[in-house]
Amino acid sequence: MKKQQKEIVIGFLVAIFATLSGMYLYVELFSKHGFAETFQMIEDGDLYGQIITLGAVSNIFVFFVYLKKKQELRAKGVLMATIVIALFTLFTKFI
């Protein structure tokens, strides 16, 4: 794998991890219930898309950190992951 491709993949994986972390933090910080109970309420209300979208907000910070450090290829990976997450959310919302 070329160095350029490796940098993009690293950015992509970091963005996925940031989204999952953002989802977890949102559920833990803003829910009055336990994690398992909140997750059950998300499943019952079919709210996966909204929670994923809120989790993806953390990608903004990752993106700008990479730009500030002049790591444009990793920032490109973050952008690609954000687009994939948006398409996935759109897919889950309407199908």
C-alpha positions as CSV (number, residue, x, y, z in Angstrom):
1,M,0.0,0.0,0.0
2,K,1.3,3.4,-0.9
3,K,2.1,6.0,1.8
4,Q,-0.7,8.3,0.4
5,Q,-3.3,5.5,0.6
6,K,-2.1,4.6,4.1
7,E,-2.6,8.1,5.3
8,I,-6.1,8.3,3.8
9,V,-7.0,5.0,5.5
10,I,-5.7,6.2,8.8
11,G,-7.9,9.3,8.6
12,F,-10.9,7.2,7.6
13,L,-10.4,4.8,10.6
14,V,-9.8,7.7,13.0
15,A,-13.1,9.3,11.8
16,I,-15.0,6.1,12.3
17,F,-13.6,5.8,15.8
18,A,-14.4,9.4,16.5
19,T,-18.0,8.9,15.4
20,L,-18.4,5.8,17.6
21,S,-16.8,7.7,20.5
22,G,-19.1,10.6,19.9
23,M,-22.1,8.3,19.9
24,Y,-21.1,6.8,23.2
25,L,-20.4,10.1,24.8
26,Y,-23.7,11.5,23.7
27,V,-25.6,8.5,25.1
28,E,-23.7,8.6,28.4
29,L,-23.8,12.4,28.9
30,F,-27.3,13.2,27.8
31,S,-29.3,10.2,28.8
32,K,-31.0,9.9,32.2
33,H,-31.1,6.1,31.9
34,G,-28.4,3.4,31.9
35,F,-26.5,2.6,28.7
36,A,-28.4,-0.6,28.0
37,E,-31.8,0.9,28.6
38,T,-31.0,3.9,26.4
39,F,-29.8,1.7,23.7
40,Q,-33.1,-0.3,23.9
41,M,-35.0,3.0,23.6
42,I,-32.9,4.0,20.6
43,E,-33.8,0.7,19.0
44,D,-37.5,0.9,19.8
45,G,-37.7,4.4,18.5
46,D,-35.6,3.6,15.4
47,L,-33.3,6.5,16.2
48,Y,-30.1,5.0,14.9
49,G,-29.7,7.7,12.2
50,Q,-30.0,10.6,14.6
51,I,-27.5,9.1,17.1
52,I,-25.0,8.4,14.3
53,T,-25.4,11.9,13.0
54,L,-24.8,13.4,16.4
55,G,-21.7,11.1,16.9
56,A,-20.3,12.3,13.5
57,V,-20.2,15.9,14.7
58,S,-16.9,14.9,16.4
59,N,-15.4,14.5,12.9
60,I,-15.4,18.2,12.6
61,F,-12.8,18.5,15.3
62,V,-10.7,15.7,13.9
63,F,-10.8,17.2,10.4
64,F,-9.6,20.6,11.6
65,V,-6.8,19.1,13.7
66,Y,-5.5,17.3,10.7
67,L,-5.7,20.5,8.6
68,K,-3.9,22.5,11.3
69,K,-1.1,19.9,11.4
70,K,-0.9,20.0,7.6
71,Q,-1.9,16.4,7.2
72,E,-4.2,16.9,4.2
73,L,-4.4,13.2,3.3
74,R,-5.7,12.2,6.7
75,A,-8.2,15.1,6.5
76,K,-9.3,13.7,3.2
77,G,-9.9,10.3,4.9
78,V,-12.0,12.0,7.6
79,L,-14.0,13.7,4.9
80,M,-14.5,10.4,3.0
81,A,-15.6,8.7,6.2
82,T,-18.1,11.5,7.0
83,I,-19.6,11.1,3.5
84,V,-19.9,7.3,4.0
85,I,-21.6,7.9,7.4
86,A,-24.0,10.4,5.9
87,L,-24.9,8.0,3.1
88,F,-25.3,5.2,5.6
89,T,-27.6,7.4,7.7
90,L,-29.6,8.3,4.7
91,F,-29.9,4.7,3.7
92,T,-31.1,3.7,7.2
93,K,-33.6,6.5,7.4
94,F,-35.4,5.8,4.1
95,I,-35.0,2.0,3.7
